[in-house]
Amino acid sequence: MDQSPDAVPPIVAAAIAAANAHDTDAFLDAFAPGGAVDDWGRVFTGPEAIRGWSDREFIGVDVTLGDLRGDPVDGGVAVTAQVGGRGFNGPSTFTFLVGDAGIERMTITA
């Protein structure tokens, strides 16, 4: 992943690696207990809701995240990626806000 030296927190790198490995449990483990995914304005909060979303639209459709670039943002990192798999394919930005307990929010935009 291209990035400035400390742009991507280890917990975010772990979540991306888990997604690419299609390991839903490891992906969920990267989130804080009350963490959320905001997928173009649709918000899924907590592990059960995130798992349901991921099973339908992310890891469950064999997502791949490649050509990664991380840029720091206030409270976390924005990662641009080329998304592949059996769902959406194309460029996206994943903005991760990170707290002490893990990823608090992952927001997906173009």
C-alpha positions in Angstrom: 0.0 0.0 0.0 1.4 3.4 -0.9 1.2 5.8 2.0 3.0 8.2 4.1 4.9 6.5 6.9 2.2 6.4 9.5 -0.9 6.9 7.4 -2.5 3.5 7.8 -3.1 2.3 11.4 -2.3 -1.4 11.9 -6.0 -2.1 12.7 -7.0 -0.7 9.3 -4.3 -2.7 7.5 -5.7 -5.8 9.3 -9.2 -5.1 8.2 -8.1 -4.7 4.6 -6.1 -7.9 4.7 -9.1 -9.7 6.2 -11.3 -8.5 3.4 -8.9 -9.6 0.8 -8.6 -13.0 2.5 -12.4 -13.3 2.7 -12.2 -13.7 6.5 -15.3 -12.1 7.8 -14.5 -12.9 11.5 -11.1 -11.2 11.3 -12.7 -8.2 9.4 -15.3 -7.8 12.2 -12.6 -8.2 14.9 -11.1 -5.0 13.5 -14.1 -2.9 14.5 -15.0 -1.4 17.9 -18.0 -3.0 19.5 -20.3 -0.2 18.3 -18.5 0.3 15.1 -20.3 1.1 11.9 -20.1 0.8 8.1 -21.5 3.7 6.0 -22.0 2.4 2.5 -23.0 5.4 0.5 -25.4 6.6 3.2 -26.7 3.2 4.3 -25.3 2.7 7.9 -24.8 -0.7 9.5 -23.9 -0.5 13.2 -22.6 -3.3 15.3 -21.1 -6.7 14.4 -24.4 -8.4 13.4 -25.4 -5.6 11.0 -21.9 -5.3 9.6 -21.8 -9.1 9.0 -25.1 -9.1 7.2 -24.0 -6.2 5.0 -20.6 -7.9 4.3 -22.2 -11.3 3.6 -24.5 -9.6 1.0 -22.2 -6.9 -0.5 -18.6 -7.2 0.5 -16.7 -10.3 1.6 -19.7 -12.5 0.6 -19.2 -11.4 -3.0 -15.5 -12.1 -3.0 -14.4 -8.5 -2.7 -10.8 -7.6 -3.5 -9.2 -4.3 -2.7 -6.1 -3.5 -4.8 -4.0 -0.6 -5.9 -4.3 0.8 -2.3 -3.2 4.3 -1.3 -3.6 5.6 2.3 -3.8 9.3 3.2 -4.2 10.6 6.7 -7.5 12.3 7.7 -8.5 13.7 11.1 -9.1 10.6 13.3 -8.0 8.0 10.8 -7.1 7.4 7.2 -8.7 7.5 3.8 -7.8 4.5 1.6 -8.4 4.6 -2.1 -8.7 1.2 -3.7 -9.6 -0.5 -6.9 -12.5 -2.8 -5.9 -13.1 -6.1 -7.6 -15.2 -9.2 -7.0 -18.7 -10.3 -7.8 -20.3 -7.0 -6.6 -19.3 -3.5 -7.3 -16.1 -3.1 -9.4 -14.3 0.1 -9.7 -12.5 2.8 -7.7 -13.7 3.6 -4.2 -12.5 5.5 -1.1 -12.8 3.9 2.3 -12.5 6.4 5.1 -11.7 4.7 8.4 -12.1 6.5 11.7 -10.2 4.7 14.4 -10.5 4.8 18.2 -8.8 2.9 21.1 -11.2 -0.1 20.6 -10.8 -0.4 16.9 -12.4 1.0 13.8 -15.3 3.2 14.8 -16.6 3.9 11.3 -15.8 2.8 7.7 -17.3 5.2 5.2 -17.4 4.1 1.5 -17.6 6.7 -1.2 -16.4 7.2 -4.8 
